[in-house]
Amino acid sequence: MNDDIASPGRKLMARLDEFARFSDEEGRLTRLYLSNAHRQAAQQYVAWCREIGLAAGIDASGNVWARYEGKQPGAPALMIGSHIDTVRDAGKYDGNLGALAALAVVEELAKKGERLDIAVEIVAFGDEEGVRFPTTLTGSRAFAGLFARSSLDQKDADGISMREALTNFGCEPEAVATLRGRNVAAFVELHIEQGPVLEAENLPVGIVTAINGATRFHCTLRGLAGHAGATPMNLRQDALTAAAEMILMIEARARSENDLVATVGRLEVEPGAVNVIPGEARFTIDMRAPRDAQRQRAVNDIDKQLIAIAKARNVELISVHTHEAGAYICDPRIVAGLKAAVERIGKPARLLPSGAGHDTMIMGQLCPAGMLFVRCKGGVSHNPLESITVEDCEIGFAALMEFVRGFKAAT
Amino acid sequence: MNDDIASPGRKLMARLDEFARFSDEEGRLTRLYLSNAHRQAAQQYVAWCREIGLAAGIDASGNVWARYEGKQPGAPALMIGSHIDTVRDAGKYDGNLGALAALAVVEELAKKGERLDIAVEIVAFGDEEGVRFPTTLTGSRAFAGLFARSSLDQKDADGISMREALTNFGCEPEAVATLRGRNVAAFVELHIEQGPVLEAENLPVGIVTAINGATRFHCTLRGLAGHAGATPMNLRQDALTAAAEMILMIEARARSENDLVATVGRLEVEPGAVNVIPGEARFTIDMRAPRDAQRQRAVNDIDKQLIAIAKARNVELISVHTHEAGAYICDPRIVAGLKAAVERIGKPARLLPSGAGHDTMIMGQLCPAGMLFVRCKGGVSHNPLESITVEDCEIGFAALMEFVRGFKAAT
């Protein structure tokens, strides 16, 4: 490892610590879209851009954006970056790692006066998490020309509309829907994995092949509440034992194929007394897979088996699909380029799908896109315990740098 | 069926309706131990006793008690009755049926001036449900000489001690622990089944063989919360899927033997979000069986399998036995006597265990004891929907009457 105190990886880690002070809540990191903390963070990002001679701007949706010209002014741009909003009580790396790594890449080029065949654009999206308003990914949606004007009327928990919040931030709400990045040849995002795969395989980085599509269900089972002592087993219509059978069926189906995952994250039981047979159980299912057809087959199988189990156990089933999002297959050229870059810096190039959603899946609607993951401790994210090592940060940054230097725009 | 408007069964049903007006809550039946509604109900019971020439009294614990002499004054007594306290938002029959049926039996004898070889004592226990204070079955415990003086210091939700409540009710708290019924040859309780067995078999009444013993557990499972999209199935420590496997194991073990029941009535999942793998699951187990050895074998098996499942799934298990109560085997002579009585009135005599606890299991410590069940609609109890038919009430009453007339005290 590079022990130089001023190595780009170490400097990046120090900046991530410094950047984490921009928070809407004392004592923990919470940085909501268009909040005071977001404004301070955006201004700091702009200031850091200026330090290296870059004229950064804040677009109509609150994204910070800057361009480092290539050898020829007006060349197509490779865009790199991520988001700088956070969940409540967040870690320091989700989003911020990619946004500040993009800045570090350009800093490295600028320091040496190095110009590439392409321009490099960097971005710090203002909203990915969707914590403040009901919608998510506002920043990349706006940049990709996919912002729905109706979103302006959404309100936060204090009754402030997105329109008002944009105005207070100094943005022009009516211009958001007409934003669209121009002449962007590709988008690449560095991000923490938010899962345990790289750690389990002892790998510092991974190349994302696809961002999983997702289907969510809400299921309600209605059986018959009864006295736990007075009702023989064969006369029961127990909503919870039915749910338990369904949960194990869902788990078994997800285990039957690589890259498919399914989770029952919520389960509530009524009436919920120690001596009463559950009359009702409500639970959620979240299913994800990198290929839509794979996910759809699993959804169909689970739908059928839910019905069969409910019938066999004589409980009523109400099952509603509440959310459906297609997978984004990362651009094969970007995947190949990232793989080659990781191998050139002497690291194993593990390909893996992303279970979580990212700005990349939106930017993929605008241009070829891809992602590079950095291992995070225990796979923990959305939590102050979120952690990466300096060494992994160094490797992630080096791989991104290598990719940027080697990138050729399609002709 | 007896269509006479004044038939004992019809009169009993009418009285149960009338009695249900004594409630601590407007619009629903809630009659807590030593409450105003309890006082009114007890006074009404005393008044009805007086109407048939019986000198009823209220004992130191709030039980209403009266004696109908036999041919010889001072003869051993057969005691019949049940409790007149209720759960919150109760039905009209749990407890009250047996208490008012006892009164109806004596009324029937008194009306005809009929004297038996034995005396008949009737009782309306003041607390069986244990809703107001932490302990249950205060009335029968006191009568059986099993009241623990320390119970007097228990407080209700308003901070009123049982001692104060007894004093306010007009009772003598210090005398409760020295109460004990004298010269009681046997105790028999008529009660609704509170389960679905008789209805499923289309039978109006059943004879209880045993009151099930019970073991309760609280289990906590600690796995690892994680991102529902980003954590592959093989790297999960899902507390809920572990709980689901345990729930089905418990169900299968209970189904493997007659008369054994097991219920997981409560289950809570943390953090309980649609897109987060459950890191913690907490649930209760309630196990009951008419034979202690049978229950103990099942408890041991389940204990072992809980540990095995937790180990195989790499989740931490904390399992605590929170409650343990031995079974009460009903007195064989009483069971035989009730069976013969039911057959004499021309009905099938179904023997079955009681899954719920009853005053009979306490009175069984004082004297031979047994129970007669009346079918209830859907097995529903502890609920305003609690319901029995006039016909079944008639049959239950007739069987009890027949038993009382045929009862011979052991010599």
Interface residues (C-beta under 8 A of the other chain):
Chain A: E193 Q194 G195 P196 V197 A200 N212 A214 R216 L224 G226 H227 A228 G229 A230 T231 P232 M233 N234 L235 D238 L240 T241 A243 A244 E245 I247 L248 E251 A254 R255 D259 L260 V261 A262 T263 V264 G265 R266 L267 V269 G272 A273 V274 N275 V276 I277 P278 T284 D286 R288 S354 G355 A356 G357 G378 G379 V380 S381 H382
Chain B: E193 Q194 G195 P196 V197 A200 N212 A214 R216 L224 G226 H227 A228 G229 A230 T231 P232 M233 N234 L235 D238 L240 T241 A243 A244 E245 I247 L248 E251 A254 R255 D259 L260 V261 A262 T263 V264 G265 R266 L267 V269 G272 A273 V274 N275 V276 I277 P278 T284 D286 R288 S354 G355 A356 G357 G378 G379 V380 S381 H382
